[in-house]
């Protein structure tokens, strides 16, 4: 009797469990908020990744998702945005950043008359990726500033304030003398520079966005906490073609390091942002374009605007292979594949320095190139443009 009951229960419960699982997975992929252009109708809005088991109902400025049309399981806010337009980027830009404090990137042992001693900084709990903000209560402005403060110390004990992630900590360090000078035993960095691609320029606010991903330290993979930064004009000199296992690279130079075209004030997971000192309108794609939001993007053909030589920015064909579920900003919103024969012949696909190249679909800016898949250089990732616009504070 009990076995029959269990068997019957299983026959009923198994399908219910599968349906519940499908529903749960579909809910996790549906965003809490979507954006639509002012001229769009709410009845035209669809939700990506919505399960066939769920029914969508309209309720003023919300989309309600009901399981089997009977049980409410999620409500999605709809934000109407006045027809937002951006000037597309696609031009190469130079980036210079100065850190807020100094970044710890390595350890150094100390040579004393008694032999080799471990790094005092390491022994006191300083970790790679920590930002040193203050020494004995005094702010640190640069690597030279830190070296000078350690050298001038009259006491072997040093109080160091660090930033680790989002937490500020204080470490007490006992310095060791190497010769006649005290040593901290740390390698530090206070700046970085490189080449990337501009994504957009918003004329109404003089705001720009670029890269589509954060600038990180190559040794520690730590996102730079920036004090200030500059956007510079740059030129592409050559291309190292990407191959399986070896990412390619755009090699360029700053045209004039003294002539900044913008100030960088944010280095976030979705890119770098700041204010311009001049309109960043490229000579080829010099008309503003509408923004395409997540609910407007489709898997299939698209294009990117990027610069790989002296001819300047050009359109190249790509395919959006897969749209990925995201509930917060991040550089991996979609998988893309380069299909343009010219671009494949010259670069092998996506290369370093191409990050930030705007992605265009149906004559709208929908995202930006962010990363290459090392073992498949014709494949990479892109970010939804709305994530960049939110972090740039252009979208609410």
N, C-alpha and C positions, 0 to 999 in steps of 0.2 A: 504493500500500500504506500509506504513512505517513498519507495523507489519510483513508483508511478507518479507520485506527486512531484518529486524532484525533477523527473523527466519532463512532465507537462510544464512545470514552472520554468525550466530551462528553455523550452521551446518558445515560451512567451517572453522571458527575460532577455534572452540573447539578442533578438532583433531590437528590443527597446534600448538595450545597452549600446548597440551599434548606432542607432538613431541619435541617442543622447550624446555619444562621442562625436558624431559628425556635427551635431548642432553646436556643441561646446567649441570644437575647433573652428567652426565658421565664425562664431562670436568673437573669438580672440583675434581674428584677422580683420574684423570690421572696426574702423576708427571711431573714436568718440565724437569727432567733429570733422565735417567736410566743408569745403569752400565752393561757392558757385559764383559765376559772373552775374552781374546785375540783370542782364538781358535774358539769362537762362530761366527756364520755368522749373519749379520744384518737381513737377510731374515728369520732367525729362531726366531727373537724377537717378542714377542706378548705383548700387553698392558693389564694389569689387569683393570677390571672395564670399559673397553671400550664398548660403546653402539653398538648394532647391526646396528644402523642407520649410524654409522660412518665408514668410510673406511680409511685404513692406507696406505700411500704411502711412499716409500723410497726415500730419497734425500741426498746422500752422508752420512754424519754422523748424520742425523736427521730422525725422523719419523714424517711425516705430517698427521694430522688427519683432514679429510674432511667430512662434513655433507652430507650424501647421495652420497658421492663421488664427489660432485660438489662444495661445499663452504668450503674453508679452515677455520678451527676454532681453531686449536692448533698445535704447533710445539714442539716436544719433543727431547731434545738433548740426544745423545747417547755417553757415555764416555767409550772408550775401555780401559780395565785395564789388564796389564800383569799378567798372571796367579798368582793371589794373594793367598798365603797359610798361614794358621794360625795353631798354635798348640792349640787344644781344651783344655779348662779348665775343669771345673766340680769338682775341688778340693775346699775344704773349706779354706778360708783365713780370717785372722783377719785384721781389719781396725782401725787405730787410726788417728784422725784428730784434728788439732788445728785451731781455727778460726782466721780470719784476723780481729783483734780487739776483742770485746766481744759482745755476742748476748744477747739482752734483752728478758727474758723469763717470767718475772712476776713483780708485784708491791708490795711494802711493805709500810704500813702506819707508821708514826713516832709518838712515844709516847713522849710527852713533858709535862712540868709542867702545861701547859694550856689545856691539853687533847690530844686526838688523832688527828693528822693532816694527810691530804692526802699526798700521795707520791709526793715529789717535782718534780721528773722526769716525772711522769704522768701529773701533772698540767702544766708542761712546754711544753707538746706536744710530749714527747717520747712515741713511740708505741711499742707494743710487736712485736718482729721480727726485730726491728732496730738493726744495728750493730754500737756500739760505737767505733769510730776510734781514736779520739783525745780528750784530755781534756786540755783546755787553750793552744792549739797549740802543745801539746806534745803527741806523739803516745802512744796508750795503747796496751801493749803486752799480758796482761792476766787479769783475774779477780782480782788477788792479786795486780796487778799494779794499777788497777782502784781504789780499796779500799784504797790503800796507798795514792794515789793522792787526794782523797776526804778527807781523815783523816788529811792530812798535809796542807790542804787549809787554808789560813789565811783570806780568804774572803768568804762571804756567796754566792757570785755570781760566777757561773762557766760557761764557754763557752764550749759546747760539740759539736763535729763534728760527725755526724752519716751518715750511709749508709742505705737508705731505697729503696729497689729494686735496681735500677741502678742510683739513684739520691743521691748526697751528700748534706746534709743540716746541718745548724748550729742552735743549740738551746741554749738559755740563761736560765740557771736554778738557782733559788734562793734556796740554801740549807737550811735545818732546823737542828737545834741542838737537838740531843737526848742525854741527859746528858751533857758531855763535848765535844762530837764529832759531827761534821757535818755528815749528812746522805743524800744520794741521793734517797733512797726509791725505789731501783730497784734490782731485782734478775737477775743475769747475768750468762752466761755460756761461757767457752772458749775452750772446747774440747768435743769430743765424741768418743766412741769406740763400736765395735760390730763385729759380724760374718756375712760373706756373701760367695758368690761363685765366683771363677775366671771364666771369660768367654773365654778369649783368650790370647795367648802370640805370638807376632810377632817378629820372630828372627832377621830379618834384621834391625829393629830399636830398639830392646830391649824394646818394648812398651807392656804394658798389659792393658786390660780392664776388668772390673768386675761390678757386680750388675745389670746393665741394667737400673737403675733408680738412681736419686740423693739421697744423704744422707741428710735427713732433721731433724730439731729439733722436738722432739716428742711433745713438749708443744705448739709451734707456727706454726709448719709445714713449717718453713722457710728453704730454701736450705742453707746449711752452706757455707759461703764464706771462703774458706780455706787459711791459711797461709802456712801450710805444712801438710804432712801426711805420714804415714808409712803403708806398707803392711807386714803382719806377717804370719808365719805358724800357723795353728790352727788345732785342733782336735775336732771332734764331739763326745760328751759324751752321749747324749740321745736325743730322739725325743718326743715332745708332739704332739700327733695326732690331726689333724684338724677336727673340727666338724662344722655342720651348725651353723653360728652365732659366732663361736669362732675359730679364726685362729690358726693353729698349729705353732710349732717353733722347730728349730734345736738348741740345747743347746751345746755350746762348750767352749773351752778355748784357750788362746794364749799359744803356746808351749814355746816360749822364747821372751819376750818383748824387750830384748836387741839385738836380732838378726833379723834385718829388711831384707826382701827379695825384697823390692822395695820402691821407693818414690812416693807418690801420689801428683800430681800437678794440677789435674782438678777434680772438682765435678760438673757435669753437668746434665741436664735433662735426658741424655741417659746413665749415669753411672759414674764411677770413672776411672781415667786413670793416668798412670805414667810410670816411667822407672824402669827396674829391675836391681838388683845387681847380679842375677844369672839366668840361663835359667829356665823358669817356665814350665817345661815339666813333666807332670804327668806320673807315671810309667806304667799305664795301657794303656792309649791312647797316645802313645809316637811318633806317626807319624803325620806330618802336614796334614791338610785337606784344600781342596779348599773352596773358599767362594761362597755361593749361593746368588744371588742378587734378588731383589723384583720380577722381571719378570720371575724368575726361580721357585718361590715358588708356591706350589699348596695346596689347601685345601685337607685334608686327612691325612693319616698316617705319622708320624714323630717320632723322639726319642729325649730324653734329656740325657745329661751326668750330673750326680749329685752325691754327697756324703752324705749319711745319716747314716753312721756308720764306724766302724773300718775297714771294708772290702774295703774301698776306693771308688773311682769313678766307677759307673756302668751305663750302658745304660738302659733306661726305655722307654716303649712305650707311646706315646701320640697321639692325633689327633689335627690337625689344623682345628678348627671348622669354623673360618671366618677370612679372610684377610681384614683389615680395611684401608680405604683411609687416607693417610697422605701426607702433602706437606712439613713438616719440622720434625726434630728429636723429638721423644717422646716415652715414654715407653709402649704405647698401640697401637702396630702395628697389632696385631693378637690376636684372642681369641683361647685359647688352652684348651684341656681336657685331663687329665691323664686317660689312659686306662689300664695301667700295673697293674695287680692284686697284685703283690708283693709290689709295691710302694703304692697302695691304702690301703693295709692291714697294712703297717707300718706307713704311714704318713697321710692317709686320702686324699692325693692328693698333692697340693702345700702348703708348709709351709714357714714361715718366716726363712730366712737364706738360702733358695734355690734360691733366686734372683741372676741372673747372670749365672745360669746353661745353657750351650750352647744347642741350638736346632739344631738337625741334620735331614736333609732330602736328600735323594739320595746321601749319603756319602759326603755332603757339610754342612758347618756351615752356617745356614741361619738366626740365631737370638739368643735370650736369654730370659729366663723366667724372668718376672719382678714383677707381682702382683698375688695375689690370690683373687678370689671372695669370700667374707666372708660367704655368704649364700650358696655357692656352692664350697666347698673346693677342689673338683676335677677339677674345672674350674679356669682359670686365664688368664693373658695377657702375651704376649711376644713382644719383640722389634726386628725390622729388624736389622741384623748385620751391614748393610751398614750405618745406623745412627751412630752406635758406632764407626765404622771405620772412618767416616767423622770427628766426634768429637775428635777422637784420632789422627787426621791428618795423617792417613795412606792412606785414599782415598782423592783425590783432591776435 
